[in-house]
Amino acid sequence: VIDIVTDPALQFAQELALWRGPKAKETPQTQAAHRLAAAHAIAAQARLVPGAAAVPDWLHRLIDAARSEQMPPDLTAAFAGLDLTDSDVPAIWQSFLRLRPLAEPAASLMLRDSDSRLDLDPVSGLNRYGCGPLPQSELVSFSSSTATTISPDGLRAAELLRQRLISAACDASLAAAEIKRDILAAMGLNDLAGLVPVLASSGTTATLLATHIGLRGDGPVQVLLLGPEETGSGVPHVAAVRHPAPRSPTGAVVVEGQPIRGMPSDRLQVEGVPIRDADGLPLTSAVVAEGLAVRIETARAAGKRVVLHVLEGSKTGLVTPGLKAVLALRQRFPQGLDVIVDACQMRARPSDLRRYLDAGCLVVATGSKFMAGPAFCGLLLIPAALAEAVPPLPEGLADYSWRGDWPEDWERVCATLPRSANPGLLLRWRAALVEMTAFAQLAPEAIADALSRFAQALRDAIGEDGDLRLLPGNPAGGSIHTLAVAAPAGGWMDMAALRVVYTELARNRCLIGQPVACAPGHAGLRISASAPLIRAMVHGHGPEAELRMVIGKVRAIVRELVGV
Ligand SMILES: Cc1ncc(COP(=O)(O)O)c(C=O)c1O
């Protein structure tokens, strides 16, 4: 089902068969609407796979009509052979508009309803992370800390879901319910009573929805954001209930950094809390936790509620202050403290996430980093203890969330959400779940063993030359490794220089994580193991050769930069 058919007439026939289904009886009006839907899919695919075979004239007319935003005045001319009159046209157009949300191949549908970070460059056909919308077999990919390209199995699962939705074998709310059930099963959380999963268009959106819950009531709120430079770049904005980008997931044009409509940006204050010292070394859990306790105490004494964002896997893989410290803080401050656990990298142990949830913490996660699903699929987990306390969503969140993301019977909370389902997100999650479900079958010891072999293979590839070094504080047993690169003129490369190396690597079909700055003077490139990579290792495919190739390319790019 995912063969990319490049003959437009053949693709048209296949799409038409999907819409027609097994029901043989069609009126000329439904046939016409189905033709428009099929033509719309061809237009969508042509944007992703340029250079398809020539389009016959009869199909051109249909494609032009399907592409137009307004009902074309001469629509009947596009439906050769159908017994139609001009008076049929408005009804046909209305039927087509109802079909249109699913009338494109999964690969293009999955680009919808996220944010501008998924936009494809018109020349390269790749998004800003160097990922295309279709599987790319020749790619070397250690980029799961940022984004990865969809796998063939992921695309197949997404396309199958689209076909089920078209055939009405399943509607969007059933698909959302199945996806939530499968996510919880893969995370080992399906038996946690009262846990409420909410789908979100990205990890950033999930954090925004969690923040909304943390801001309940009408008093002043102190938001404590651990390591703002080591979480998603939009997270500091959404922690302050401000727009993280100039376009919202529903496509609304907004002003980045401005307050989101109806959200109480004026009664909250955000403070970033450092997680590393001046030398870039991670602060210990005890030091971070004590700093947090002092801040929470001060805020509470001033009559403020506190929303605390902790990291269960930062951009560089740091976990801080960690489960034990968070549980202790919750015991020490049983009132007026909400904790949002940033597990967006999805590198946390499921048993730890369960304990956070048991303790009443909100958890945000994604299927698109470690799990290597397509960017972006986000998730908010609301613990039973908070489910009843979720306040009605303000109007501004209608630019970020869909009714179907939330539980079906949460009308009280979701009355402001006019949009029902987000098919792009459902398909992205379906694709991510292929890997998540397979990864969940691996034994923890096998995962730990693969991770330590990965780390050793990376150290071996780097060798002893001294021009590359792993930044201190790389979490032991972690899956993200941050690599400083010596600058040819002395010292270590800064973010600007690292971006050049990162971009050159991507041009050479080697994807790694975007550069990060952990502390002033401590920037690095990230090389990460993903769930599929670990699975491949468990099945005997080592990453050694590819790691040597990436490290070799980094060195070659640096040499080229100085003209050696
Ligand atoms: C630790 C962490 N939190 C949150 C996010 C935001 O997730 P998303 O990119 O899906 O919006 C990221 C993204 O890199 C991240 O690394």
The ligand as an SDF file (V2000), in Angstrom:
LIG
                    3D

 16 16  0  0  0  0  0  0  0  0999 V2000
   13.7040   17.9160   26.1900 C   0  0  0  0  0  0  0  0  0  0  0  0
   12.7260   18.4140   25.1610 C   0  0  0  0  0  0  0  0  0  0  0  0
   11.5210   18.8430   25.5540 N   0  0  0  0  0  0  0  0  0  0  0  0
   10.6010   19.3080   24.6740 C   0  0  0  0  0  0  0  0  0  0  0  0
   10.8750   19.3540   23.3240 C   0  0  0  0  0  0  0  0  0  0  0  0
    9.8330   19.8800   22.3690 C   0  0  0  0  0  0  0  0  0  0  0  0
    9.2710   18.8350   21.6020 O   0  0  0  0  0  0  0  0  0  0  0  0
    8.7440   19.1130   20.1100 P   0  0  0  0  0  0  0  0  0  0  0  0
    9.9540   19.3560   19.2660 O   0  0  0  0  0  0  0  0  0  0  0  0
    7.9980   17.8610   19.7480 O   0  0  0  0  0  0  0  0  0  0  0  0
    7.8550   20.2840   20.1560 O   0  0  0  0  0  0  0  0  0  0  0  0
   12.1360   18.9370   22.8710 C   0  0  0  0  0  0  0  0  0  0  0  0
   12.4980   19.0170   21.4550 C   0  0  0  0  0  0  0  0  0  0  0  0
   13.6110   18.8290   21.0600 O   0  0  0  0  0  0  0  0  0  0  0  0
   13.0870   18.4430   23.8090 C   0  0  0  0  0  0  0  0  0  0  0  0
   14.3080   18.0160   23.4290 O   0  0  0  0  0  0  0  0  0  0  0  0
  1  2  1  0
  2  3  1  0
  2 15  2  0
  3  4  2  0
  4  5  1  0
  5  6  1  0
  5 12  2  0
  6  7  1  0
  7  8  1  0
  8  9  2  0
  8 10  1  0
  8 11  1  0
 12 13  1  0
 12 15  1  0
 13 14  2  0
 15 16  1  0
M  END
$$$$
